[in-house]
Amino acid sequence: MGLPLCAVVLWGLLGVVRYGGASGLLELSLGKFRNVLLNQTNPVEAVIRNIANNVTVVIFQVHAQQSSVVISFDKNPSVNSSGTGVDKGLVSILRPQQTVCTWYLRSLDASQVLSTAISIPYMEKDPIPGGCNLEFDLEVDPNIYLDYTLVDTHIKFAPANLGYNRGANPPSCDSGTGQNSRWRLRYDVYQYFLPENDLSEMVLMSHIRKMSEVPSIKANGIKMLTLTNDDKTNVYFSSLPGQGVIYNVIVWDPLWNTSAAYIPVHTYACSFADLVDSCSSLSKLSTKVFFTTFAVLGLFTCFFGHRFWKTDLFFMGFIFTAFFFFVFITRVTGLGYDVRLILTAVAGIIGGFFLVVSWWRFGSIILCMFIIGLVLGFLFSSTVFFTPLGDYRVFRDDVVFWVTFSSIALLVPVLFVGCPRILNILASGIVGSYAVILAIACYIYTSLAYITLDLLRRVLNNYFSRAYTNVPFQTNDFIILSVWTMLALSGITVQLRRERSEVPFPPHPYLAWKRERERRSTNVLDPSHHIPPLRERIHNKLLHIKDFFQKEQPAGERTPLLL
């Protein structure tokens, strides 16, 4: 991707190093970041001089936002001596008396690429990230390998080794599993969220510095889990398309109480290059239309749901039917997303009308309130698992998760079984206002959308249970949470004040109609008793219209008046 002129000027003011013409020289200092512009044709030689004797390992790393860069020990890189990617690093094991380290950098893009580089020193007792690599190309590989889908993000890394002196042989990786081997090492996995709705390169470069060294990682990152020698060195997270996330791992030696950091890696769980569904426009048009329409109905239900009882029933029936139908059609068919969304909307409309008709014809208030309570219970249970409680290891088990989830969801209709009006007003206020939040999420990123989205992911994907579902909660989310709270409280308050002197629910329309018909047929004093049936009235009207258009017949002969 080409570099805008304004970005070049700004990065120049911030100290970016630019090289052109012959191969450039980048002088580095240990622990200091340098910004550099890379190109494809002219590699940059990065050099560190005057390395202290107590330093045994130097980890050099370079980061770019979206264009891959090549980092190597030699000017002509080979597979075993180089790495390619947006977040890559190399480990230099220092020889005795060595005071200089050299690496080479270039981009794979024909245009100039903004990047930032740093070299981090470690001592003899510090563990060596990737020192026991048996899976990847580099002999010592400190990199974290990341791949993602729209559902989850997967990171994996090579096990570390114990530190050792310059010139000594590295400790064996498979000589045993005791406390004198690398099996005593622990791995702390950290997560860091970039500012929401900000995809700029400068923001990434400034924040990735906070996740490169051990002290700053502990100060700024969120510790997600600790891996031991019994765990595989790979972790899954819930993908957050459009939201920048940085991951890193700190390897800790409990015997010496020393630590070292791997190479931080970042992702937006989306592509900058795609013209459709890119990082800057994630929501499809069909999604925006669906949820915007859904939000209008939800906003009406939030304030007037109990007064317009049939509209409320339609709204809740739509949600209940649409959710299960979307799960079913996604599981059993390979239809495209837009087709599935249209069919889901149709099924939701049918389900909404069915709930209205079932109440009108059979007076099934118990069924209606159970579905309404279940919808509210599902949202409440999803909110509970949206909290850090949802990342507890016990809920990795699907049986434990679904039993707990269903119990919480069923608790809501059970608790309100004696006060259905309160249940209906709470459900219409909370669920209706959340529909507005889902519509907002189609235009502006907000983590609140993942309250229900993570539930849908777990239903649709068999392996989503292994993913950690932590999400950012920043200023934007607090504002939208305030909007949700304000709408819900306002809707509930308005409905409670309006309906406090009214009957709890409107009378059953079918039974009321039958009673009225019987009353008319038996009460002869009622003027409506003498009103002809509807069929006869329609027939008389049609005859009247027919007579209006009929031509007047000729009079024929007339008998003269007799005087």
Summary of the structure (lengths in Angstrom):
residues: 563
radius of gyration: 34.6
end to end distance: 114.9
largest distance: 153.5
contacts: 1787
relative contact order: 0.08
helix: 44%
strand: 19%
